[in-house]
Amino acid sequence: MKQQTNVVNKKALLFDLDGTLIDSLDDLVSAINQTMTANNLSPLSREAVSRFIGKGSFILVEKALKEVLGKLPAKNVVEQIHRQYLQNMLQTQGRYTRCFDGVHASLDALKNGGFCL
């Protein structure tokens, strides 16, 4: 009986970008706080905004509003504020986004090791 080996030849690696290779949290904080202050609402801490990310921008806005107001406003209000938030995100243009430490060297090492990235 021939013995099987579990060798896999890996040729390519895929990465999630945000939160894996780059940190865009400060852009999100800037945009949501611009939106909040434009609507006479209190700005949020970086830590608070970090708890609201991961399910898309609309959910981020909903959670931010609920945090500040203590309840969720009417859907049309959330939609209006969400549109403002998206405009503010466009204006940040990645100004505060940075690669995590070691990303460039790690990607270079993987590429030099024969991986397609």
C-alpha positions in Angstrom: 0.0 0.0 0.0 1.3 3.4 -1.0 1.6 6.0 1.7 0.0 9.4 0.9 1.6 12.6 1.9 -0.2 15.8 2.8 2.1 18.2 1.0 0.4 21.2 -0.6 2.3 23.4 -3.0 1.2 26.9 -2.2 1.6 29.4 -5.1 -0.5 32.3 -4.0 -1.5 34.1 -0.8 -4.6 36.3 -0.4 -4.9 38.9 2.3 -7.7 41.0 3.7 -6.5 44.5 3.4 -8.0 46.6 6.2 -7.1 45.4 9.7 -4.6 42.9 8.3 -2.2 44.9 6.2 -3.4 48.5 6.9 -4.9 50.4 9.7 -7.5 52.9 8.5 -9.2 53.4 11.9 -8.0 57.0 12.2 -9.7 57.9 8.9 -12.9 56.3 10.2 -12.6 58.3 13.5 -12.0 61.5 11.6 -14.9 61.0 9.2 -17.4 60.0 11.9 -16.4 62.8 14.2 -16.7 65.4 11.4 -20.2 64.0 10.7 -21.2 64.0 14.4 -20.0 67.6 15.1 -21.7 68.8 11.8 -25.0 67.5 13.4 -24.3 69.0 16.8 -23.5 65.6 18.3 -20.6 64.7 20.5 -17.5 63.2 18.9 -16.5 59.7 19.7 -13.2 58.3 21.0 -11.0 56.2 18.9 -11.7 53.2 21.1 -15.4 53.6 20.8 -15.2 53.8 17.0 -13.0 50.7 16.9 -15.9 48.8 18.6 -18.3 49.8 15.8 -16.3 48.6 12.8 -16.5 45.4 10.9 -20.1 45.3 9.6 -20.0 48.2 7.1 -20.3 51.9 7.2 -24.1 52.0 7.7 -23.8 49.9 10.9 -20.9 52.1 12.1 -23.1 55.2 11.8 -26.1 53.5 13.5 -23.9 52.4 16.4 -22.3 55.8 16.7 -25.7 57.5 16.8 -27.0 55.1 19.3 -23.9 55.6 21.5 -24.3 59.4 21.5 -28.1 59.6 21.6 -28.9 56.6 23.8 -31.3 55.4 21.1 -31.4 54.9 17.4 -33.0 57.8 15.4 -35.5 57.2 12.6 -34.2 55.3 9.6 -34.4 58.4 7.3 -32.2 60.3 9.8 -29.7 57.5 9.9 -29.6 57.4 6.1 -29.0 61.1 5.8 -26.2 61.0 8.4 -24.7 58.0 6.6 -24.6 59.9 3.4 -22.7 62.7 5.2 -20.3 60.2 6.7 -19.6 58.7 3.2 -18.8 62.2 1.9 -16.5 62.8 4.9 -14.7 59.5 4.2 -14.1 60.6 0.6 -12.6 63.8 1.8 -10.1 62.0 4.2 -8.6 60.3 1.1 -6.7 57.8 3.3 -4.9 60.7 5.0 -4.4 58.8 8.3 -4.3 55.2 6.9 -1.0 53.4 7.6 0.5 50.0 7.0 1.0 48.0 10.1 4.6 47.7 11.3 6.6 45.1 9.4 4.1 44.7 6.5 6.4 45.9 3.7 9.2 43.6 4.8 6.9 40.6 5.3 5.3 41.0 1.9 8.8 41.4 0.3 10.0 38.2 2.0 6.9 36.3 0.9 7.3 37.5 -2.7 11.0 36.7 -2.7 10.0 33.2 -1.4 8.1 32.6 -4.6 4.6 33.5 -3.5 2.2 35.4 -5.7 0.5 38.0 -3.6 
